[in-house]
């Protein structure tokens, strides 16, 4: 296609420029040259399409279309009717013909051409005026059509958008309301008509949402609607979150308000906030656990080193002096010291290992019938042998011959409680009282000492892993024992309570149910 643009003294726009389409002009382009001479100062282009298809394609943007028709039998006679069937073509279609016969000219004109002229009259001033009049009208129709196209395109964009739109003109009255907006507020849809002021729109929306003037949301929403700028978020009673955004249209033509459903975004935001809080708590717990573990390692290292040093030192003395001048009584005393240190180390190892098993959930509880009376008596005798300066008062005579509990677990529990009682009871009044009896459907075990005691504000923390009371300073320990006892008692569906007074001693009370099944109970945390 031979497409030419006329150069005029004015600045030409880069966007769509109206066309003057000339079809069927000869090789000499006589008609085209004449039209050129008519349009200085007009921002138009002249086009010479080579085929009908090219003409039909560009006619949508043409202000005037010229078609050269030789006679009434020329196939170009059909072009006017074809162009009339193309939606959106607003140009006058003018036939240019050398035909002089009136009948033939009328036949051509009746084929839906808007005008018919002979080439010879182009030199006249009258035709010049007629052409410019048609060109101006064509350009005006084309501009109006283009604006209509843009408006329809705009409405099309709004229709497919997931957001709801309402457009206000410069007088702040409704200009356009999208279907989504009408669906968002179905009860107020009849009021959303062109010309409705923004105040009425706000009142209708607030009423449908059930937001009353005394509601804080009412004032916030009113401020948004009255200023028609910025953003405003609110939540409906059904849990839906909406965000309204007001944007000024170019040239002060008005304002477009979009309403977006941000419920999914808000839900994700809340879920992320919860997840972040969980992660922060987990990180804090991990940091605290790491700190506690460092403390534990330091304490345990000291605890293991001390009894092992005692064992090694006494063993070396016995080895050097055995068979020479080592008295029997001294030998017995040193062996007793060794046994005490070994017992202390073994008990600590069992406590640490059992505590770790409890925390990882890899320990099974095996309930069996056994004599709790004999077990408590045996453990008290062992502690009495290790701590001869302490007096053990045991009262377990009312217990039945057998009870359904876990022997190993009760051994660990009682060993820890008795060892603590001995350790924290000074030698000036070393009395430990142990009692056990049945009360309703519970086994009650009490261990009472008259030791250093625990401050009231620290009692609630004594079962925390690695925690040690302030009154235990200078007394060896790892802070694992009571935590282990508490875990084991919980496994048995029991309860542990502690009463204490600084300087007067502590009473630990265990309550264990008698109805545990005779089967393995898997411990999981």
C-alpha positions in Angstrom: 0.0 0.0 0.0 1.3 3.4 -0.9 0.8 5.5 2.3 1.7 9.1 2.3 1.4 11.8 4.9 0.9 15.4 4.2 3.5 17.7 5.8 2.0 20.8 7.4 3.5 23.7 9.3 1.9 22.6 12.6 3.2 19.9 15.0 1.6 16.6 14.1 0.4 14.3 16.9 2.0 10.9 17.3 -1.3 9.3 18.1 -4.1 8.4 15.6 -4.3 11.0 12.8 -7.4 11.1 10.5 -7.0 9.7 7.1 -8.2 10.8 3.7 -8.5 7.6 1.8 -8.3 7.7 -2.1 -9.0 4.4 -3.9 -8.7 3.9 -7.6 -6.6 7.0 -8.4 -4.5 6.4 -11.6 -0.8 6.1 -11.8 -0.6 9.9 -12.2 -2.3 10.4 -8.9 -4.2 13.4 -10.2 -6.9 13.3 -7.6 -4.4 12.8 -4.8 -2.4 15.8 -5.9 -5.5 18.0 -6.0 -6.5 16.9 -2.5 -3.0 17.8 -1.2 -3.5 21.3 -2.4 -6.6 21.7 -0.3 -5.3 20.7 3.1 -2.4 22.9 4.3 -2.7 23.3 8.1 -4.8 20.2 8.6 -3.4 17.4 10.6 -4.4 14.5 8.3 -2.8 11.9 6.2 -3.6 10.9 2.6 -3.6 7.2 1.9 -3.8 5.3 -1.4 -4.8 1.7 -0.6 -4.0 -0.7 -3.4 -6.7 -3.3 -2.6 -10.3 -3.2 -1.3 -9.1 -5.1 1.7 -6.6 -2.4 2.6 -9.3 0.2 2.1 -11.8 -1.6 4.3 -9.2 -2.0 6.9 -8.2 1.7 7.1 -11.7 3.1 6.6 -12.3 2.9 10.3 -9.8 5.7 10.8 -10.8 7.8 7.8 -12.5 11.2 7.8 -13.3 11.2 4.1 -13.1 8.3 1.5 -12.8 9.0 -2.2 -13.6 6.2 -4.7 -12.9 6.6 -8.4 -15.7 5.0 -10.4 -15.4 4.9 -14.2 -19.0 4.1 -14.9 -22.1 2.4 -13.5 -20.7 -1.1 -14.4 -17.4 -0.5 -12.5 -17.0 -3.0 -9.6 -16.0 0.0 -7.4 -19.7 0.9 -7.3 -20.1 -1.8 -4.6 -17.5 -0.2 -2.3 -19.9 2.3 -0.7 -22.4 -0.4 0.3 -19.5 -2.5 1.7 -18.2 0.4 3.8 -21.7 1.1 5.1 -21.8 -2.4 6.6 -18.6 -1.9 8.6 -19.4 -0.9 12.1 -17.7 2.3 13.2 -17.0 3.8 9.7 -18.1 7.5 10.0 -16.5 8.9 6.8 -18.4 10.3 3.9 -17.9 8.1 0.9 -17.6 10.2 -2.2 -17.6 8.9 -5.8 -15.4 10.6 -8.4 -16.4 9.7 -11.9 -15.9 11.0 -15.5 -19.4 9.8 -16.3 -21.6 12.6 -17.7 -24.9 10.8 -18.2 -27.3 11.9 -15.5 -29.0 8.5 -15.3 -25.7 6.7 -14.9 -24.5 9.2 -12.3 -27.8 8.7 -10.3 -27.3 5.0 -10.4 -23.8 5.4 -9.0 -25.0 7.8 -6.3 -27.8 5.4 -5.3 -25.3 2.8 -4.5 -25.0 4.4 -1.0 -22.4 7.0 -1.9 -22.8 10.2 0.1 -21.8 12.4 -2.9 -20.7 12.2 -6.5 -18.4 14.6 -8.3 -16.6 15.0 -11.7 -12.9 15.4 -11.6 -13.3 18.6 -13.7 -15.0 20.6 -10.9 -12.1 20.2 -8.4 -10.6 23.5 -9.5 -13.7 25.4 -8.5 -13.9 27.3 -5.2 -17.3 25.8 -4.5 -15.9 22.3 -4.5 -13.0 23.4 -2.3 -15.5 24.7 0.3 -17.6 21.5 0.0 -14.6 19.3 0.5 -13.3 21.2 3.5 -16.8 21.2 5.1 -17.0 17.4 4.6 -13.4 17.0 5.9 -14.2 19.0 9.1 -17.4 17.1 9.7 -15.6 13.8 9.1 -12.9 14.7 11.6 -15.4 15.7 14.2 -17.4 12.5 13.7 -14.1 10.5 13.8 -13.0 12.2 17.0 -16.4 11.6 18.7 -16.3 8.0 17.5 -12.8 7.6 19.0 -13.9 9.0 22.3 -16.8 6.6 22.3 -14.4 3.7 21.5 -12.2 4.8 24.4 -15.2 5.0 26.7 -16.3 1.5 25.7 -12.8 0.2 26.1 -12.7 1.8 29.6 -16.0 0.2 30.5 -14.7 -3.1 29.2 -11.6 -2.9 31.4 -13.7 -2.1 34.4 -16.1 -5.0 33.6 -13.3 -7.6 33.6 -11.5 -6.2 36.7 -11.9 -8.1 39.9 -12.3 -4.7 41.7 -15.5 -2.7 42.1 -15.4 0.9 40.6 -17.5 4.0 41.0 -16.6 7.2 39.1 -17.5 10.7 40.3 -17.4 13.7 38.0 -15.9 17.1 39.0 -19.1 18.0 40.8 -18.6 14.9 42.9 -21.6 13.2 41.5 -21.9 9.6 40.1 -20.7 9.3 36.5 -20.4 5.6 36.3 -20.8 2.5 38.5 -19.4 -0.9 37.6 -21.4 -4.1 37.8 -19.1 -5.4 40.5 -20.0 -2.4 42.7 -23.7 -3.0 42.3 -23.2 -6.6 43.3 -21.1 -5.6 46.3 -24.0 -3.4 47.6 -27.1 -5.0 46.1 -29.6 -3.3 48.5 -28.3 0.1 47.5 -28.0 -0.6 43.8 -31.1 1.5 42.9 -29.5 4.6 44.4 -26.3 4.3 42.4 -27.4 6.2 39.4 -25.8 8.9 37.4 -25.9 12.3 39.1 -26.2 11.0 42.7 -24.0 13.1 45.0 -21.2 11.4 47.0 -22.9 12.1 50.3 -25.9 10.0 49.3 -23.6 7.2 48.1 -21.8 7.2 51.5 -25.1 7.1 53.4 -26.4 4.2 51.3 -23.2 2.2 51.7 -23.0 2.8 55.5 -26.7 1.8 56.0 -26.2 -1.4 54.0 -23.1 -2.3 55.9 -25.0 -1.6 59.2 -22.5 1.0 60.3 -24.3 3.5 62.5 -23.1 7.1 63.2 -21.9 6.2 66.7 -19.6 3.5 65.3 -15.9 4.6 65.0 -15.9 3.1 61.5 -18.7 5.5 60.4 -16.5 8.6 61.1 -13.5 7.1 59.4 -15.5 6.1 56.3 -17.2 9.5 56.2 -13.8 11.3 56.2 -12.7 9.1 53.2 -15.9 9.7 51.2 -15.9 13.4 51.8 -12.3 14.0 50.8 -12.3 11.3 48.0 -8.5 10.7 48.3 -6.1 8.1 49.7 -7.1 4.7 51.1 -9.6 3.3 53.6 -9.8 -0.3 54.9 -12.6 -1.8 56.9 -14.0 -5.2 57.9 -17.5 -6.4 57.5 -19.4 -8.5 60.0 -19.1 -11.5 57.8 -15.3 -11.3 58.0 -14.7 -9.8 54.6 -11.9 -7.2 54.4 -12.4 -4.4 51.9 -10.0 -1.6 50.8 -11.2 1.5 49.0 -8.8 3.6 47.0 -9.6 7.1 45.5 -7.6 8.3 42.5 -8.1 11.6 40.7 -8.8 11.4 37.0 -6.5 13.5 34.6 -7.4 17.1 34.0 -9.6 17.4 37.1 -12.3 15.5 35.4 -13.3 13.7 38.6 -12.4 10.8 40.8 -12.5 7.0 40.5 -13.0 5.0 43.7 -12.1 1.3 43.6 -13.1 -1.3 46.2 -10.9 -4.3 46.5 -11.6 -7.5 48.4 -8.4 -8.0 50.4 -9.8 -10.8 52.7 -7.3 -13.4 51.4 -4.4 -11.0 51.8 -5.5 -10.1 55.3 -5.9 -13.8 56.3 -2.4 -14.5 54.9 -1.0 -11.5 56.7 -2.5 -12.7 60.0 -1.3 -16.3 59.4 2.2 -14.9 58.6 2.1 -12.8 61.8 1.1 -15.9 63.9 3.8 -17.9 62.2 6.4 -15.2 62.8 5.4 -15.0 66.5 5.7 -18.8 66.7 9.2 -18.7 65.1 10.3 -15.9 67.4 9.0 -17.9 70.4 10.8 -21.0 69.2 14.0 -19.0 68.6 13.8 -17.5 72.1 13.2 -20.9 73.6 16.1 -22.3 71.6 18.3 -19.5 72.8 17.2 -20.1 76.4 17.7 -23.8 76.0 21.2 -23.3 74.6 22.0 -21.0 77.5 20.7 -23.6 80.0 22.6 -26.4 78.4 25.8 -24.4 78.7 25.1 -23.9 82.4 24.2 -27.6 82.7 27.4 -28.7 81.0 29.4 -26.5 83.3 27.6 -27.8 86.4 27.7 -31.5 85.4 31.4 -31.2 84.5 32.1 -30.0 88.0 29.8 -32.6 89.5 31.4 -35.5 87.7 34.9 -34.2 88.3 34.5 -33.9 92.1 33.3 -37.5 92.9 35.7 -39.0 90.4 38.6 -37.1 92.1 37.5 -38.5 95.5 37.4 -42.0 94.1 40.8 -41.7 92.5 42.4 -40.1 95.5 41.2 -42.6 98.0 41.9 -45.5 95.7 45.6 -44.3 95.3 46.0 -44.1 99.1 44.6 -47.6 99.6 46.8 -48.9 96.9 50.0 -47.3 98.3 49.4 -48.3 102.0 47.5 -51.6 101.6 49.3 -54.3 103.6 51.6 -51.8 105.4 50.3 -49.4 107.9 46.7 -48.7 106.8 44.4 -49.5 109.7 41.3 -51.5 109.0 39.0 -48.7 110.2 40.6 -46.2 107.9 40.3 -48.6 105.0 36.6 -49.0 105.7 36.2 -45.3 106.0 38.0 -44.6 102.7 36.0 -47.5 101.0 32.8 -45.9 102.3 33.9 -42.6 100.8 34.5 -44.3 97.5 31.1 -46.0 97.5 29.5 -42.7 98.3 31.2 -40.9 95.4 30.4 -43.7 93.0 26.8 -43.8 94.2 26.6 -40.0 93.7 28.0 -40.3 90.2 25.7 -43.2 89.2 22.6 -41.4 90.5 23.5 -38.3 88.6 24.1 -40.2 85.4 20.8 -42.0 85.7 19.0 -38.7 86.4 20.5 -37.0 83.3 19.9 -40.0 81.0 16.4 -40.6 82.2 15.6 -36.9 81.9 16.8 -36.8 78.3 14.7 -39.9 77.5 11.7 -38.2 78.9 12.3 -35.1 76.8 12.7 -37.0 73.6 9.7 -39.2 74.2 11.6 -42.5 73.9 10.9 -44.0 77.3 8.1 -46.5 78.1 6.5 -46.8 81.4 5.9 -50.5 82.5 3.3 -50.9 85.3 3.6 -54.0 87.4 2.5 -55.3 90.9 5.4 -54.9 93.4 5.9 -53.9 97.1 6.3 -50.2 97.4 6.8 -50.7 101.1 9.9 -52.8 100.6 11.2 -50.4 97.9 11.0 -47.3 100.1 12.5 -49.2 103.0 15.4 -50.4 100.9 16.2 -47.0 99.4 16.0 -45.3 102.8 18.5 -47.9 104.2 20.9 -47.2 101.3 20.7 -43.5 102.0 21.3 -44.1 105.7 24.4 -46.1 104.9 25.8 -43.3 102.8 24.8 -40.6 105.2 25.3 -42.1 108.7 25.1 -38.7 110.3 21.4 -38.4 109.1 18.5 -40.1 110.8 15.8 -41.7 108.6 12.4 -42.0 110.1 10.3 -44.3 107.9 6.5 -44.9 108.3 5.1 -47.2 105.5 3.5 -49.9 107.5 -0.1 -49.2 106.3 0.7 -49.7 102.7 -0.7 -52.9 101.0 1.6 -55.7 100.1 1.7 -54.8 96.4 0.7 -51.8 94.2 0.5 -51.3 90.4 3.3 -48.9 89.6 6.6 -48.8 87.7 9.4 -50.0 89.9 12.2 -48.4 88.0 10.5 -45.0 87.9 9.6 -45.1 91.5 13.2 -46.0 92.3 14.4 -42.9 90.4 11.8 -40.7 92.0 12.5 -41.8 95.5 16.3 -41.8 95.1 16.2 -38.2 93.9 13.9 -37.0 96.7 15.9 -38.8 99.4 19.2 -37.6 98.0 17.9 -34.1 98.0 16.6 -34.3 101.5 20.0 -35.6 102.7 22.0 -33.1 100.6 20.1 -30.0 101.8 19.7 -31.0 105.4 22.6 -29.8 107.6 24.4 -32.0 110.0 23.3 -30.1 113.1 19.7 -31.4 112.9 19.8 -34.2 110.3 16.3 -35.7 110.5 14.5 -37.1 107.4 10.9 -38.3 107.7 9.5 -40.6 105.0 5.8 -41.7 105.1 3.5 -43.5 102.7 -0.1 -44.4 102.9 -3.4 -44.9 101.0 -5.9 -42.1 100.9 -9.1 -42.8 98.8 -7.8 -44.1 95.5 -4.3 -42.5 95.8 -0.9 -43.5 97.1 0.5 -40.6 99.1 4.2 -40.4 99.7 5.8 -37.6 101.8 9.4 -36.7 102.2 10.1 -34.2 104.9 13.5 -32.6 105.8 14.6 -29.7 108.1 17.1 -28.4 105.6 17.9 -25.0 104.1 14.4 -24.6 102.5 13.4 -22.6 99.4 12.3 -19.0 99.1 8.5 -18.6 98.4 9.0 -16.7 95.1 11.2 -19.6 93.8 8.9 -22.5 94.6 7.1 -22.3 91.3 10.3 -22.7 89.4 11.8 -25.7 91.3 10.6 -28.2 88.7 12.2 -26.3 85.7 15.1 -28.2 84.2 18.5 -26.9 85.4 16.9 -24.5 87.9 18.5 -24.3 91.3 17.2 -22.3 94.3 19.2 -19.4 95.6 19.6 -21.2 99.0 21.5 -24.0 97.2 24.6 -21.9 96.6 27.7 -23.9 97.6 25.8 -27.2 97.6 26.7 -29.5 94.6 23.9 -30.2 92.2 22.8 -30.1 88.5 19.2 -28.9 88.7 18.0 -32.0 86.9 16.6 -34.2 89.6 13.3 -32.4 90.5 12.6 -31.8 86.8 12.9 -35.5 86.2 10.7 -36.3 89.2 8.0 -34.0 88.0 8.0 -35.5 84.5 7.8 -39.1 85.9 5.0 -38.2 88.2 3.0 -36.6 85.3 3.5 -39.9 83.3 1.9 -41.7 86.2 -1.1 -39.3 86.0 0.0 -38.2 89.5 0.8 -34.9 91.2 3.7 -33.4 93.1 3.5 -30.6 95.6 6.1 -28.8 97.6 5.9 -26.8 100.7 9.0 -25.0 102.0 10.2 -22.4 104.4 13.7 -20.9 104.4 15.8 -22.3 107.2 13.1 -24.7 108.4 13.0 -27.3 105.7 10.8 -28.7 102.9 8.0 -31.2 102.5 7.5 -32.9 99.1 4.2 -34.7 98.6 3.5 -37.2 95.8 0.0 -38.3 94.9 -0.2 -41.4 92.6 -3.5 -43.0 91.3 -4.1 -46.7 92.0 -6.1 -47.4 88.8 -3.2 -47.5 86.3 -3.6 -50.4 83.8 -1.1 -53.3 84.0 0.5 -52.6 80.7 3.2 -50.6 79.1 2.4 -46.9 78.8 4.4 -45.2 76.0 5.6 -41.8 76.9 5.5 -39.2 74.2 6.0 -35.4 74.4 
